[in-house]
Amino acid sequence: MRFETMATNSPVRRAAFTIDETVVMTGVGRDLIYEAIKSGRLVARKLGRRTIIPADALEKFIAHLPLVGAG
């Protein structure tokens, strides 16, 4: 899975996303995103007051979620 960009007309791969962008792209609520960050399951960085999620960290987080029906 690759998160290219929020804008479909841009060929540039984004290096990081804001919390709000992450919520929109994944469909996961803000509370769950912040919970994953706090628990260390999702890597986030601070840029001033802004929290950003590196694209590779988001891909890794999603890849490590449990499979549906695997259990």
Backbone torsions as a table, in degrees:
resi	resn	phi	psi	omega
1	MET	NA	131.1	177.9
2	ARG	-122.6	133.3	175.6
3	PHE	-100.0	95.9	-174.2
4	GLU	-73.4	-59.5	-176.8
5	THR	-172.3	160.6	175.2
6	MET	-74.1	-32.9	179.6
7	ALA	-90.6	124.8	-174.9
8	THR	-74.9	-15.1	-177.4
9	ASN	-92.3	5.2	-179.0
10	SER	-105.0	124.3	179.0
11	PRO	-81.9	-2.1	-176.0
12	VAL	-81.7	129.9	176.8
13	ARG	-80.1	127.1	179.7
14	ARG	-71.4	141.0	178.4
15	ALA	-86.8	-26.8	-177.0
16	ALA	-158.0	163.1	-178.4
17	PHE	-133.2	151.0	174.0
18	THR	-75.1	170.1	176.5
19	ILE	-59.8	-46.6	-178.4
20	ASP	-61.3	-41.2	177.0
21	GLU	-64.0	-40.2	179.0
22	THR	-63.0	-41.8	178.0
23	VAL	-60.9	-46.8	-178.4
24	VAL	-65.0	-45.0	-176.2
25	MET	-68.4	-36.9	-175.2
26	THR	-95.4	-22.7	-174.8
27	GLY	76.5	11.0	178.9
28	VAL	-95.6	137.0	-177.3
29	GLY	-67.4	157.2	-180.0
30	ARG	-55.6	-42.8	-178.2
31	ASP	-60.4	-42.5	179.7
32	LEU	-69.2	-35.3	176.6
33	ILE	-63.6	-48.5	179.5
34	TYR	-64.8	-35.1	177.2
35	GLU	-64.3	-41.9	178.5
36	ALA	-65.2	-36.9	177.2
37	ILE	-66.1	-48.5	-178.0
38	LYS	-60.9	-37.1	-178.7
39	SER	-79.1	-10.8	-179.7
40	GLY	89.3	1.9	179.2
41	ARG	-76.2	-24.2	178.8
42	LEU	-125.7	123.2	-179.4
43	VAL	-80.7	133.3	176.5
44	ALA	-133.5	157.7	178.6
45	ARG	-126.7	157.6	175.9
46	LYS	-108.3	134.9	173.4
47	LEU	-127.8	95.9	-170.7
48	GLY	67.0	-125.0	178.0
49	ARG	-92.4	-9.1	-176.3
50	ARG	-84.6	136.8	173.5
51	THR	-97.8	128.5	178.4
52	ILE	-124.1	149.3	179.8
53	ILE	-110.1	115.2	175.9
54	PRO	-60.5	139.8	-176.9
55	ALA	-57.0	-42.0	-178.9
56	ASP	-67.2	-32.6	177.7
57	ALA	-68.3	-38.0	178.5
58	LEU	-67.4	-42.1	177.5
59	GLU	-61.9	-42.7	179.8
60	LYS	-65.8	-42.5	179.0
61	PHE	-57.8	-48.1	-178.7
62	ILE	-67.1	-39.8	-179.6
63	ALA	-64.0	-26.7	-177.7
64	HIS	-94.9	3.9	174.8
65	LEU	-69.9	149.5	-179.7
66	PRO	-64.7	146.2	176.4
67	LEU	-74.2	144.5	176.6
68	VAL	-70.2	130.7	178.3
69	GLY	80.5	1.7	178.4
70	ALA	-93.8	104.1	179.2
71	GLY	176.9	NA	NA
